[in-house]
Amino acid sequence: MNQLGEPVAGTACSRLFRQCGILSGTTANDNDQEECRVQSPGYPGIYPRNAHCLYRISSPRPGAASPASANAGRHVVALWQNDGRKINLRDWNQPTRDAGHSQRTSRSTAECEASGDYITIYDGVNTLAPVLARFCDGPLPQVVSSSADVTVEFRSSPLDTIYAGWTAIEGFELKVRIMAAENLQPVISSASEIGRSTITGTSSSSSSSNNNNNNNKCQWNVTSSGLSRGQLHSPAQTWPLRTMCHFRFVGRADERVWIYFAKYHFEKENSKRRQQQHQCRNALRIAEGDGSGWDPSTANSSAVGNGTIRLFCRDTRPPPLCERQLPVVANARGSDRSTTTPPPPCLTGESFLSNGSTLSVQQHLPEGTAFSPWKYVLVYEFFRPHQDGQPLLDVGGSERPINCNRLFSVGRNQSSDGGAVELRGSVKSPQNVFLFGRGGARHLK
């Protein structure tokens, strides 16, 4: 296997990578063997001016005469470089920069494009695919594609300048592995005893020439089959720039939706890498219905209307968390079988409740997640607020219903021949989850 790829005929520096080893887990690291290495021309050393190199990485399709034939599952591509010194492109603003890592500062995408020397990772077979990351210095966190095809593009400016005191290794080297994709599914459902959710949607990126929201398929429908509940977990996949993730919870006509975040976190990014600040960075919207009628480019912390329940901004106003429920979520996933006392339930101020049968959660990711991964655990539950019977008023005379007390009564009925009519029915436990400790309710009687 050629770890440095195969030269593409008729090009100066483009290469094709057909086999980069199969990693069964979801995390690549420096101890893995047989990873491929994408390098700049002449690495480690001075790379040419006015270079345009394309590196096509693809996993052998199942069934081919390759190591992948034994694994018929879907594969994705992982790229990373933990050593920041191995991604070192020229910076016109720092011509005397030396090799000291502590003296190097990360540059934003705009700064990289202005210098003319930068690397772009595309989520697909060519440069028309969505952009996963664009950078010109390191380190590079693990970037994971949505499919078995990735294109890396390297460009250098046609202009040059005299560099003095340049002692750093010039150029770049990225490590590449193929990963099994069975653990990249963002939805992990935990069914209740009564009903199971139906989850449909896509988590892939389109190879369209237009890099807009509609092409980054991070959209899921969670449909209740009756009092369903479960969790949504963040995948290892890297989302492209300008992605809109949309989770739509669809209950039955008599059901409502209750959700809360047990985890919601964006890893800290270098301040120099941040692009121009918007009024609301990485806006998160909780809304009634299907979520239509929202333009995230105009989002701000005070926006309301169009069914919006709450709107949150990444840095200034993150959503409330119910972190004490994380052990419960772990138990549901089978990673912990402890029998410790469950934590107190989430309160109304830590969760969100729909008025209708459909609720939408929308996350705007204008900068993608390559340099600031998004980690979340979103718990959902469908419930019925309606109870059989009539409210049973307080016998003490306060004229108000007490908890789940209900009255079942019928008037006198006779058959056509004057005989009595036998009436039958059933009394069952309430189907309103908020009568069982949710939202802070307690002392059910």
N, C-alpha and C positions, 0 to 999 in steps of 0.2 A: 504493500500500500504506500502511495506517495503522499506523505503528510503535508507537503507544500503544494499539492495540487498539480494538475496537468496544464502545461502552457496551451493557450488557445491560438491556433494557427492564424496568421495574419494580423496579430496584435503584438504590441511591444511588451505588455506586462500583465495582460488578463490571464486568469487561470480558472480551471474547472475542478471542483472537489466532488468526487463521486462516493467516496467511502471515508468516513471519519469515526468509525467505531460506534457501537450502540451502547448507551448508558441506560440501565433499567430504572434508575431512580429519577428524581426530579431536580437534583442539584449536581452541577459539575464542579470540580475542584482541581487544584494543581496536582493532586496525586493520581488522577485518572491517567491511564495509559492509552496510547494510540490516538490521541486527539490530533486533529489537523491544526495547522498554523497558517494563518493568513498574514503575509508580510508585505511591507512596502518594497519596491524595487531596490536592490542593493543592501537590504537590511542585514546586519546593523551597520549603517553608514549613510552617506549622503544620497538622497533620492533625487531624481531628475526634475527639472522645471517643466511646466506645462504637461504634466503626466495625467493620464486618464486611464485608470485600471479598474476592471470589473472582475470580481471574484464570485463565481456562481457556485453555491453550495447546495447539494441535493442529496437526499437519502435514497438508496436503492429501493425500488418498490418491492413489496412483499411478493414472493414467488420467483424473483430473479435469482440467478446463481450468485448469491452474495450472502454475507453474514446476516442480512436482514430477512432472508427467506425463512428463517426459523421463527421469526416473530411477525405474525400476520397483522399486528396492530398498527395504529397510526403513529408516525414519528414526527418530531419537531426538531429544530436546530437551536443549539445553545452556543452563544459567543460570550467571551469574557476575557479580561486581563486584570489580574489582581495587582500586578506590579506597575504602578503608574509611570515608572521611568521608561517603560517599553511602548508607550504611546506618546511620541514627542515630535510634533510637527512644528515647523518654523512659525514664529510669532513676530510680525513686523514691529510691534510695539515694545518688544523686549529682545533686541538684537544681541545683547551681551549676556543673555540668560545662561547660567551654567547648569551643571548636573545636580546641584543640591535640590533634593525633592522639596525641602521646606521652603525654598525660595520660589517655587513654581505655584502659580495660581490657576485655577480652572477658568476656562473661557466659555462664554455663553455661545449658543448656536449662531447668533448674529455676528459675534466677534470672529468665530471660526470662518464663516462665509466671507466676511470682509477681508480676512487675510489671504483667502484663496486656497489655503491648504487645509483640507478637512476630509473626514471619513463619514460615509452615510451607510446605514444598514437598512435595507428594504425588506419588507415582509412578503416576498414573492419572487417570481422568476426573473424580473427585470426592474428597471428603475421607474416604472409606472406604478409599482406597488406602493402601499402605504409606508411611510417613513417610521421606523422604530426608534432610531437614534441618529443624531448628527453631532460630531464632536471632533476635537483636534488635540486633546490631551487626555491623560489618564488619571486614575484607573478607570476601567470600564466595569460596572457591575454586570452580573449575568443578564443577558438579553435573550429572551426565548421567543421564537417565532410561533405562528399559529399553524404552520404546515411544515412539510419536509423540504421546502425550498426557500432559500435566502440569497439575496444579492448584496454584496458589499462593494461600494464604489469609493475609489480614492482619487481625489483631484488635487493637483498642486498648481499654484499660480504660475503664469508664464513669466512673471517678473521675478527678479532676484535682488539681493542687496548684500553688502559686505558684512559678514558677521565677525565680531571680534570676541575672543575668549570663549568660543563655543566648545564646551568639553562634554556635553551630554551626548548620549547615543541618539542619532537622528533616525527618524522613521517610526514604524509601528509594527507590532506583532500581536495578533488576536488569536486566542485559542478557540477551537471549535469542536463540539461533540454533537452527536445525534442522540436524542433522548426519546424514550417511549412516552407516548402522550396519554396513557390511560389515567394518570394521576393529575392531569391538567384540567379536568372538568371543573368549572367553577361552581357547580351546583351539587351539593351533597344533601339529599333529602332524608329526613328521619320521619317516618310515618307514625301517626298516632294509632291508638287501638281501634279507632273508628274509621278513619279514612286515610287515603294516600294521595299525595299531590301528583299531578301530571306536569312534567317540566319539559318544555320545548323551547327551541331557540338555537342561536348560533354563537360561537365565540371565535370566529375566524375573521381574517381581514381580506377584503376583496382586492384584486389586482387591477382595479380600474385606474384610468389615468387621472381621474378627479379625486383628490385627497380630501373628501369632505366627510361629514358625520355619517352619511348614509352608507358609506363603504366600509366602515369599521364595525363589523358585526358583533357587538357586545350587547345582544338583546335576548331576553329570556321571558317566557310566559310561565307562570306558576299557577296551575289551575286546580282548584279544590275538587275532590270527589266526595266531599262531605266531612266537615270538621277536621280538615287536614292540618298538619303542622310539619315544620322542618327547618333546615338551615341552608344558607348560601355562604360558601367560603371562597375567598379570593384564590384564583389559580396562579400557577407559576408563570403563566404567559405574560409577555410584555405587550402593553397596549400602545398602538401608534399614536402619533400626534393627532390632535383634534378628534379624539374618540369620544363618543357619547355612549355610556353604558346605561341600559334601560332594563329594569326588572319590573315586570307587570304581574301583580297578584290578582287573580280573577276568582272570586268566590261564587257560590250559588246565589240565586236571587235573594234568599232569606239570610245570607251570611254577611258578616263584616270581617275586616282584616285588621289584625293587630301585629305590629312589627317592632323590633328594637335591635340596636347594634350592641353586641357583646364585645366587638372590637372594631375600631375604625382608626387607621393610622397611615400617614404618608411619611416615609423615611425622609429624614432631613437631607436637603440638598445644599451644595455649596452656594453661598450667596452670589458669587460671581456667575454661576451657571444660570441663575434665574433670569428669565427674560423680562420684558417690560411688565410691570405689575398692573393687573386689571383691578377693577373695583371689587371683584369677587373671584379669587383664584380657585380653580377646581371646584366649581359650584356643585353642591348637592341639593337636589330638590325632592321633597316628599309631597305628593299631590294626589288629589282624588281623580278617579277615572283613568284614562289611558295615557295621561301625561302630555297630550297635544297642546299646542299653543304656547310653547316656551322657547324663547330665544336666549340661550346661555351667554351669548356675547354681550347682552345688555343686562346680565344678572347683577344684582347688588343685594346687600343684606336686608334692605327694606322692601324688596319686591314682593307683592302679593297679587292675588287675582289668578284667573285662569285655573282655578281649582287648587292652587298652591296651599298646602298645609303649613310647611316650614321650608325655609331656604337657608342653607348654611354655606359658609366660606371656609376654605381650608385653614388659613392662618388666623383669621380674626374671630371666627365663630364656628367651630367644629360642632358636630351633632353630639347630644348627650349620649353617654355610654351606660350600659348595665354590665360592667365587667365581672361582677361577682357571679354571673351566670356562665362564665367560661368553663368552669369544671363540669357543669351540667351538660354543656355542649360537647365536651370531651367524652363524657360517658355515653352520650347518644351516638358518637362516632366509633365507640368501641375501644378507644385508646386508654381508658381508665375505668376499672371495674370496682373502684372503691365504694364503700357503703357509708361514707360520712354523711352527716346531716346536710340536707340541701340548703343552699343559701336563701335568704329572703327573696321573694319575687320582685320583679321590676315594678317601679312605680309609674304613675301616669306621666310624670315629668321626664321619665327616662325612656319613653316609648311613644308610639304613634298609632292612632286609631282612626279607621276610615268611617265616614258616614254612610257610604254606599258599599256595594259589593266588590268594587275594583279599586286598587291602590297602586300607584306607580312610584318607583324610586329611580331617579335619574342622576347619574354622576358624569359631569363634564370633565374631560381630561385634555385640555388644550396642549399641554406639553408632553403628553404620553406618560409612561411610567418607567422608562429606561433608567433614568437617573434619580427617580424618586418613587420607588415601588409603593403600590397601594395595597394595604392589607386590611381585610375586613372579615367579620363574621356577622351575618344578618339573620336573625331568627324571626320566623313568621308563624302565625297561627290564624286559622279561620274559625269563627265561632258564630253562634246564633244568639242575638240579644233577646229574641222572643221566648216567652215561657208559656206553657199550656196553662189553662185555667185563668182565674181572675186574681188580682192582687188581694191579699188577705190583710185587712187593716189591723193596726195595733189594737189588741183587746183592751189596752189601758185607756183608750179614748183619744189618742193623739191623732187619729184619722190619717195615718200614713202607713204605707206598706213596710213590712219588716223583712229584710234580706230576701230570701227566696220563698217565703210563705205564700202559698197559693190556695185559692178556694175553687173547688169543683162542685157545681150544683146543677140540678135540673129541675124543671117544673113538673107538675103532675101530667102524665101522659096516659091516654087510654087508646086502645085499638078501636077499630070501627064497630066491633061487636060489644064494646063497653068493657072489655077485659083490660088488665094491666099490661103495660109494655115493659119488657125487661131491657134495661139499658146497661151496656158494658163499656168499659174503657180501661185505661191504664194510667198509672202515675209513674213517671220516670224522672231520673235525675236531671237537673237543669243543664241545658246545652250552652249556657253563657259562661265562658271561662272566667269572667271577672267575678263570679260567685265562688271561685275556688282559689283565692289568693292572688290572682293576677291584679296588677294595677294597685296593689296595696290593700285590697280587701282582706278581711280576716274574720275569725270567729264565726264561721258559717254555722247556722243552727236551723 
